[in-house]
Amino acid sequence: METRQLECFVAVAEELSFTRAARRLFAVQSTVSATIQALEAELGVKLFDRSTRRVALSPAGTVFLPEAKAALEAVDRAREVVADASAGLRGSLRVGTLTSVGDLDLPDLLGAFHRRYPLVELHVTVSITGSTGLAEDLRQGRLDVALLGLPESDLAGLDTKLIGSAPFVVVLPDGHRLGDRRSLTLADLSGESFVDNPRGFGNRVALDRAFEAIGTPRRVVVEVADLRAVPAYVAAGLGIAVVPDLRLLAGVRTIPLDEPGLTWPLTIATRGERPPRRTARLLLDLIDGEEFSIAIPVRP
Protein backbone atom coordinates (compact mmCIF):
# COMPACT_ATOMS: atom_id res chain seq x y z
CA MET A 1 0.00 0.00 0.00
CA GLU A 2 1.47 3.35 -1.07
CA THR A 3 0.95 6.77 0.43
CA ARG A 4 -0.26 8.06 -2.95
CA GLN A 5 -3.05 5.51 -2.85
CA LEU A 6 -4.06 6.73 0.60
CA GLU A 7 -3.91 10.36 -0.52
CA CYS A 8 -6.20 9.59 -3.46
CA PHE A 9 -8.60 7.68 -1.24
CA VAL A 10 -8.82 10.50 1.33
CA ALA A 11 -9.32 13.11 -1.38
CA VAL A 12 -12.17 11.18 -3.01
CA ALA A 13 -13.72 10.41 0.39
CA GLU A 14 -13.73 14.07 1.39
CA GLU A 15 -14.82 15.45 -1.97
CA LEU A 16 -17.20 12.57 -2.84
CA SER A 17 -16.26 13.24 -6.43
CA PHE A 18 -13.47 11.81 -8.57
CA THR A 19 -13.40 15.01 -10.61
CA ARG A 20 -12.96 17.31 -7.62
CA ALA A 21 -10.46 14.91 -6.04
CA ALA A 22 -8.37 14.91 -9.23
CA ARG A 23 -8.40 18.71 -9.29
CA ARG A 24 -7.34 18.82 -5.64
CA LEU A 25 -4.48 16.38 -6.31
CA PHE A 26 -3.41 18.07 -9.55
CA ALA A 27 -3.97 14.79 -11.35
CA VAL A 28 -6.18 13.53 -14.16
CA GLN A 29 -9.40 11.77 -13.21
CA SER A 30 -8.43 8.50 -14.91
CA THR A 31 -5.29 8.30 -12.76
CA VAL A 32 -7.30 8.82 -9.56
CA SER A 33 -9.84 6.18 -10.62
CA ALA A 34 -7.10 3.68 -11.45
CA THR A 35 -5.37 4.33 -8.13
CA ILE A 36 -8.58 3.70 -6.19
CA GLN A 37 -9.27 0.52 -8.15
CA ALA A 38 -5.76 -0.74 -7.38
CA LEU A 39 -6.22 0.02 -3.68
CA GLU A 40 -9.57 -1.76 -3.61
CA ALA A 41 -8.03 -4.78 -5.33
CA GLU A 42 -5.21 -4.84 -2.80
CA LEU A 43 -7.60 -4.62 0.16
CA GLY A 44 -10.17 -6.95 -1.37
CA VAL A 45 -13.10 -4.62 -0.64
CA LYS A 46 -15.11 -1.87 -2.32
CA LEU A 47 -14.28 1.48 -0.74
CA PHE A 48 -16.89 3.48 -2.66
CA ASP A 49 -20.39 2.92 -3.94
CA ARG A 50 -20.42 4.50 -7.40
CA SER A 51 -23.27 5.43 -9.69
CA THR A 52 -23.64 7.82 -12.60
CA ARG A 53 -24.96 10.49 -10.22
CA ARG A 54 -23.10 10.09 -6.97
CA VAL A 55 -20.08 8.70 -5.14
CA ALA A 56 -20.47 7.53 -1.54
CA LEU A 57 -18.28 5.74 0.94
CA SER A 58 -19.07 2.05 1.37
CA PRO A 59 -19.21 0.63 4.91
CA ALA A 60 -15.62 -0.57 4.45
CA GLY A 61 -14.57 2.84 3.17
CA THR A 62 -16.17 4.54 6.15
CA VAL A 63 -14.13 2.55 8.67
CA PHE A 64 -10.99 2.80 6.52
CA LEU A 65 -11.06 6.63 6.27
CA PRO A 66 -9.83 7.52 9.79
CA GLU A 67 -7.12 4.86 9.54
CA ALA A 68 -5.94 6.22 6.19
CA LYS A 69 -5.80 9.75 7.60
CA ALA A 70 -3.87 8.54 10.64
CA ALA A 71 -1.39 6.70 8.42
CA LEU A 72 -0.78 9.81 6.28
CA GLU A 73 -0.30 11.94 9.38
CA ALA A 74 2.22 9.43 10.75
CA VAL A 75 4.13 9.52 7.47
CA ASP A 76 4.15 13.33 7.54
CA ARG A 77 5.46 13.38 11.11
CA ALA A 78 8.19 10.88 10.22
CA ARG A 79 9.27 12.98 7.26
CA GLU A 80 9.35 16.12 9.41
CA VAL A 81 11.52 14.49 12.07
CA VAL A 82 14.03 13.13 9.56
CA ALA A 83 14.17 16.35 7.54
CA ASP A 84 14.58 18.46 10.65
CA ALA A 85 17.47 16.32 11.81
CA SER A 86 19.27 16.55 8.49
CA ALA A 87 18.64 20.00 7.02
CA GLY A 88 16.33 22.13 9.15
CA LEU A 89 12.58 21.90 9.69
CA ARG A 90 10.58 20.91 6.62
CA GLY A 91 7.01 19.90 6.04
CA SER A 92 3.86 21.96 5.72
CA LEU A 93 1.58 24.09 7.85
CA ARG A 94 -2.08 24.55 6.92
CA VAL A 95 -3.59 27.60 8.60
CA GLY A 96 -7.24 28.63 8.53
CA THR A 97 -8.31 32.16 9.34
CA LEU A 98 -11.38 34.38 9.40
CA THR A 99 -12.11 37.12 6.89
CA SER A 100 -11.81 39.70 9.70
CA VAL A 101 -9.64 39.40 12.80
CA GLY A 102 -9.28 43.06 13.69
CA ASP A 103 -5.77 44.20 14.53
CA LEU A 104 -4.34 40.70 14.76
CA ASP A 105 -1.49 40.89 12.26
CA LEU A 106 -1.58 37.36 10.89
CA PRO A 107 0.63 38.19 7.87
CA ASP A 108 3.30 39.53 10.21
CA LEU A 109 3.05 36.44 12.40
CA LEU A 110 3.30 34.05 9.47
CA GLY A 111 6.10 36.14 8.00
CA ALA A 112 8.05 35.72 11.23
CA PHE A 113 7.38 31.98 11.10
CA HIS A 114 8.55 31.78 7.48
CA ARG A 115 11.77 33.64 8.23
CA ARG A 116 12.50 31.23 11.04
CA TYR A 117 11.49 28.07 9.16
CA PRO A 118 11.91 28.89 5.45
CA LEU A 119 11.68 25.25 4.32
CA VAL A 120 8.14 24.80 5.68
CA GLU A 121 5.42 25.17 3.05
CA LEU A 122 2.71 27.52 4.31
CA HIS A 123 -0.89 27.14 3.10
CA VAL A 124 -3.29 29.82 4.36
CA THR A 125 -7.05 29.48 3.86
CA VAL A 126 -9.40 32.39 4.45
CA SER A 127 -12.75 30.95 5.44
CA ILE A 128 -15.89 31.85 3.51
CA THR A 129 -17.94 29.51 5.72
CA GLY A 130 -16.92 31.09 9.01
CA SER A 131 -15.57 29.57 12.18
CA THR A 132 -17.93 26.60 11.97
CA GLY A 133 -16.36 25.50 8.69
CA LEU A 134 -12.84 26.03 10.00
CA ALA A 135 -13.57 23.99 13.12
CA GLU A 136 -14.86 21.11 11.00
CA ASP A 137 -11.78 21.32 8.76
CA LEU A 138 -9.63 20.98 11.90
CA ARG A 139 -11.59 17.97 13.14
CA GLN A 140 -11.30 16.28 9.75
CA GLY A 141 -7.56 16.93 9.54
CA ARG A 142 -7.78 19.34 6.60
CA LEU A 143 -6.16 22.12 8.65
CA ASP A 144 -3.39 22.09 11.26
CA VAL A 145 -4.29 25.28 13.11
CA ALA A 146 -7.07 27.85 12.83
CA LEU A 147 -8.32 31.10 14.30
CA LEU A 148 -11.90 30.72 15.50
CA GLY A 149 -14.59 33.01 16.87
CA LEU A 150 -16.96 30.34 18.20
CA PRO A 151 -18.54 30.03 21.64
CA GLU A 152 -16.80 27.54 23.92
CA SER A 153 -19.71 25.08 23.60
CA ASP A 154 -18.90 24.71 19.87
CA LEU A 155 -15.24 23.81 20.35
CA ALA A 156 -15.66 20.11 21.23
CA GLY A 157 -12.89 17.92 19.86
CA LEU A 158 -10.42 20.79 19.59
CA ASP A 159 -7.52 22.02 21.69
CA THR A 160 -7.94 25.78 22.02
CA LYS A 161 -6.34 28.80 23.58
CA LEU A 162 -8.29 32.01 24.13
CA ILE A 163 -6.21 34.95 22.94
CA GLY A 164 -8.82 37.62 23.59
CA SER A 165 -12.45 38.68 23.38
CA ALA A 166 -14.28 41.71 22.05
CA PRO A 167 -17.62 43.20 23.11
CA PHE A 168 -20.49 43.61 20.66
CA VAL A 169 -21.69 46.97 19.41
CA VAL A 170 -24.87 48.01 17.62
CA VAL A 171 -24.41 49.71 14.24
CA LEU A 172 -27.13 52.17 13.28
CA PRO A 173 -27.82 54.35 10.23
CA ASP A 174 -28.15 58.11 10.59
CA GLY A 175 -31.47 59.22 12.05
CA HIS A 176 -32.37 55.85 13.56
CA ARG A 177 -34.89 55.97 16.40
CA LEU A 178 -32.34 54.48 18.83
CA GLY A 179 -29.45 56.67 17.75
CA ASP A 180 -29.44 58.83 20.90
CA ARG A 181 -29.12 55.94 23.35
CA ARG A 182 -25.90 55.44 25.35
CA SER A 183 -26.30 51.64 25.30
CA LEU A 184 -28.76 49.10 23.98
CA THR A 185 -29.98 45.61 24.82
CA LEU A 186 -31.09 42.82 22.52
CA ALA A 187 -34.69 43.45 23.56
CA ASP A 188 -34.39 47.06 22.34
CA LEU A 189 -33.65 45.73 18.85
CA SER A 190 -36.75 43.54 18.55
CA GLY A 191 -38.47 43.88 15.19
CA GLU A 192 -35.47 45.37 13.38
CA SER A 193 -34.01 44.05 10.13
CA PHE A 194 -30.35 43.06 10.35
CA VAL A 195 -27.15 43.05 8.34
CA ASP A 196 -24.87 40.24 9.50
CA ASN A 197 -22.32 37.61 8.55
CA PRO A 198 -23.62 34.35 7.02
CA ARG A 199 -24.67 31.41 9.16
CA GLY A 200 -21.65 29.53 10.49
CA PHE A 201 -19.69 32.64 11.44
CA GLY A 202 -18.98 32.66 15.17
CA ASN A 203 -20.54 36.03 15.94
CA ARG A 204 -23.66 35.08 13.94
CA VAL A 205 -23.93 31.80 15.87
CA ALA A 206 -23.71 33.62 19.24
CA LEU A 207 -26.22 36.32 18.31
CA ASP A 208 -28.79 33.98 16.79
CA ARG A 209 -28.74 31.94 19.99
CA ALA A 210 -28.93 35.04 22.18
CA PHE A 211 -31.98 36.39 20.35
CA GLU A 212 -33.67 33.00 20.43
CA ALA A 213 -32.98 32.76 24.17
CA ILE A 214 -35.02 35.93 24.84
CA GLY A 215 -37.79 34.74 22.54
CA THR A 216 -37.26 37.25 19.72
CA PRO A 217 -35.78 35.53 16.66
CA ARG A 218 -34.53 38.17 14.25
CA ARG A 219 -34.70 38.73 10.50
CA VAL A 220 -31.37 38.97 8.68
CA VAL A 221 -31.91 40.60 5.29
CA VAL A 222 -28.28 41.09 4.19
CA GLU A 223 -25.44 38.60 4.70
CA VAL A 224 -21.84 39.68 4.04
CA ALA A 225 -18.68 37.71 4.81
CA ASP A 226 -16.47 40.70 5.64
CA LEU A 227 -17.31 42.98 8.56
CA ARG A 228 -15.81 45.90 6.67
CA ALA A 229 -18.73 45.69 4.23
CA VAL A 230 -21.34 46.10 6.99
CA PRO A 231 -21.33 49.94 7.25
CA ALA A 232 -22.31 50.50 3.61
CA TYR A 233 -25.40 48.29 3.93
CA VAL A 234 -26.39 49.84 7.24
CA ALA A 235 -25.87 53.38 5.90
CA ALA A 236 -28.09 52.48 2.92
CA GLY A 237 -30.95 51.82 5.35
CA LEU A 238 -31.17 48.08 4.70
CA GLY A 239 -30.91 47.17 8.38
CA ILE A 240 -28.95 47.56 11.58
CA ALA A 241 -26.09 45.34 12.73
CA VAL A 242 -24.71 43.84 15.93
CA VAL A 243 -21.07 42.96 15.45
CA PRO A 244 -17.85 42.52 17.46
CA ASP A 245 -16.07 45.79 18.16
CA LEU A 246 -12.99 45.11 16.03
CA ARG A 247 -12.40 48.73 15.00
CA LEU A 248 -13.31 47.93 11.42
CA LEU A 249 -16.46 50.05 11.18
CA ALA A 250 -15.79 53.49 9.81
CA GLY A 251 -18.36 56.18 9.09
CA VAL A 252 -21.26 54.74 11.09
CA ARG A 253 -22.69 55.24 14.56
CA THR A 254 -21.94 52.44 17.03
CA ILE A 255 -23.55 52.02 20.43
CA PRO A 256 -22.36 49.53 23.09
CA LEU A 257 -24.52 46.43 23.51
CA ASP A 258 -25.37 45.96 27.19
CA GLU A 259 -25.66 42.19 27.45
CA PRO A 260 -23.46 40.77 30.26
CA GLY A 261 -21.56 37.67 29.20
CA LEU A 262 -22.13 38.16 25.47
CA THR A 263 -18.72 38.69 23.89
CA TRP A 264 -16.92 37.53 20.77
CA PRO A 265 -14.02 35.19 21.62
CA LEU A 266 -10.93 34.84 19.46
CA THR A 267 -9.23 31.49 19.94
CA ILE A 268 -6.44 29.64 18.21
CA ALA A 269 -7.19 25.94 17.83
CA THR A 270 -5.70 22.63 16.80
CA ARG A 271 -7.20 19.17 16.44
CA GLY A 272 -7.83 17.60 19.81
CA GLU A 273 -7.68 13.88 19.06
CA ARG A 274 -3.89 13.70 18.78
CA PRO A 275 -0.92 16.02 19.34
CA PRO A 276 -0.53 18.71 16.66
CA ARG A 277 2.11 18.39 14.00
CA ARG A 278 5.45 19.87 14.87
CA THR A 279 4.98 22.81 12.51
CA ALA A 280 1.74 23.73 14.28
CA ARG A 281 3.39 23.42 17.70
CA LEU A 282 6.15 25.78 16.61
CA LEU A 283 3.63 28.34 15.41
CA LEU A 284 1.87 28.18 18.79
CA ASP A 285 5.24 28.54 20.51
CA LEU A 286 5.94 31.63 18.43
CA ILE A 287 2.66 33.17 19.53
CA ASP A 288 3.40 32.37 23.17
CA GLY A 289 7.00 33.52 23.05
CA GLU A 290 8.22 36.91 24.17
CA GLU A 291 9.94 37.54 20.83
CA PHE A 292 6.66 38.13 19.04
CA SER A 293 3.84 40.21 20.43
CA ILE A 294 0.34 40.25 18.97
CA ALA A 295 -1.78 43.39 19.00
CA ILE A 296 -5.31 42.08 19.50
CA PRO A 297 -8.30 44.43 19.66
CA VAL A 298 -9.76 42.68 22.66
CA ARG A 299 -10.98 43.38 26.13
CA PRO A 300 -9.71 41.45 29.20
Buried (B, 14 or more C-beta within 10 A) or exposed (E): EEEEBBBBBBBBBBBEBBEBBBBBBEBEBEEBBEBBEBBBEEBEBBBBEBEEEEBEBBEBBEEBBEEBBBBBBEEBBEBBBEBBEEEEBBBBBBBBBBBBBBEBBBEEBBEBBBEBBEEBEBEEBBBEBBBBBBBBBBBBBBBBBBBBBBBEEBBEEBBBEEBBBBBBBBBBBEEBEBEEBEEBEBEBBEEBEBBBBBEBBBBBBBBBEBBEEEEBEBEBEBBBBEBEBBBBBBBEEBBBBBBBBBEBBEEBBBBBBBBEEBBBBBBBBBBBEEEBBBBBBBBBEBBEEEEBEBEBBBEE
